[in-house]
Amino acid sequence: MQLKHGIHLGYCTNIHRGETWAETFAGLDQYTLKVKDQVCPNSEPYGIGLRLSADASAELTADASLVDDFRRWLDKNHAYVFTINGFPYGTFHGNRVKEQVYAPDWSHQARLTYTNQLFDLLCRIAPEGQSGSVSTLPGSFKEFVIGQPDENKKISAIISNLRDCNRHLEALREKTGRDLHLGLEPEPLGLFENSFESVAFFDQLTNGVSENEKASILQNIGINYDTCHLAVEYENAADAFANLRGAGLRISKIHLSSALKLTPDKASRSRLSEFQDDVYLHQVIVRKGDDIIERFRDLPDALAWADENKGDAGDEWRVHFHVPIHAQPEAIFGDTRDHISDTLDLLGADPGWCQHFEMETYTWEVMPKAMRSGDVVDQLAKEYEYCLAEFDRTGLV
């Protein structure tokens, strides 16, 4: 939906299963329209944050009639696509994803081809003149690159492919007149995971190019800022955005999402063990006093470490587990919704520096049942209600 200052708000459809185009469209038809009926029932334009797998994007690319049919469906239902989630390349629900969500990373041609394809499709699907964004991984997973024998080769390949993507975006911009931008998404244990590492990576990305190419990169490639991820890193919104924007980085899109946080006593750790699943990584970052003392790739690693330390597990844990935005998880846990509020406070005081917003709570299927609000449509409607109230509070509705 469209708010003030050119802001578009939607939810990311990666919450629904769908790897083929038929499965993806079934989710849109079955769930997204029901959400729309609850939050945007009239003929006002309803924005969709679309998730397309590599298989689905290849199908749409190969068959123009599928794109035409989809556009007719969007028009009929007063809906439009303004952003695509291009982070998960393949299967995202039901099977083990874990670190493989980063594969293929940006050192591989397949990731470049897929991302360029998404932008090509966005130009065909989005309304005429509409700006469009695609979000993607932060280059790679740290373990895939840092400390590996071919570390320098991989980083060079990542930078080369991102520069090639920028050239593709520049060509599309000249051809269509659209403002198209790629958002690299910092994430715990990603190649870059916080605002400081993001700035350092962009220094590498723009190092040694002409001033014109640097300006082009900084216009077409920016940051997809996930409020869950940066909160897990213990960054506050004001400092993080000051770092990113102060370095001239574009905020391509903001993911509105919330993480678990807890005091890691025996009771909370016992309850937290029930959040383990075989599908997604749930990175854990531990703080003691003002210092981050440990980073773990997944919940079992953190819980085992705490047991080995006989319960001396730091003062606070933040866990990369996306929880419903609209409600506190349960009494024993806290959440990081304050990072959402702080982000919107900044935007309300200085509108215009980001216009694409997407709610992203993709963990519906692995979430403890006690945390689910009815069915998935009810949960999404309540997340809209919460987020719209926050946008209204800051004068953005």
Sequence and secondary structure as in RCSB ss.txt:
>XXXX:A:sequence
MQLKHGIHLGYCTNIHRGETWAETFAGLDQYTLKVKDQVCPNSEPYGIGLRLSADASAELTADASLVDDFRRWLD
KNHAYVFTINGFPYGTFHGNRVKEQVYAPDWSHQARLTYTNQLFDLLCRIAPEGQSGSVSTLPGSFKEFVIGQPD
ENKKISAIISNLRDCNRHLEALREKTGRDLHLGLEPEPLGLFENSFESVAFFDQLTNGVSENEKASILQNIGINY
DTCHLAVEYENAADAFANLRGAGLRISKIHLSSALKLTPDKASRSRLSEFQDDVYLHQVIVRKGDDIIERFRDLP
DALAWADENKGDAGDEWRVHFHVPIHAQPEAIFGDTRDHISDTLDLLGADPGWCQHFEMETYTWEVMPKAMRSGD
VVDQLAKEYEYCLAEFDRTGLV
>XXXX:A:secstr
 B GGG EEEEBGGGS  SSHHHHHHHIIIIIHHHHHHH  SSS EEEEEE  HHHHHHHHH HHHHHHHHHHHH
HTTEEEEEEE S  S  SSS  GGGGG S TTSHHHHHHHHHHHHHHHHHS TT  EEEEE SSSBHHHHTTSTT
HHHHHHHHHHHHHHHHHHHHHHHHHH   EEEEE   TTBSS SHHHHHHHHHHHHTTS HHHHHHHHHHEEEEE
EHHHHHHTT  HHHHHHHHHHTT  EEEEEE EEEEE   HHHHHHHGGG  SSS   EEEEETTEEEEEESSHH
HHHHHHHHTTT   SEEEEEEEE TTS S TT EE HHHHHHHHHHHHHSTTS  EEEE  TTGGGS GGG  SS
HHHHHHHHHHHHHHHHHHTT  
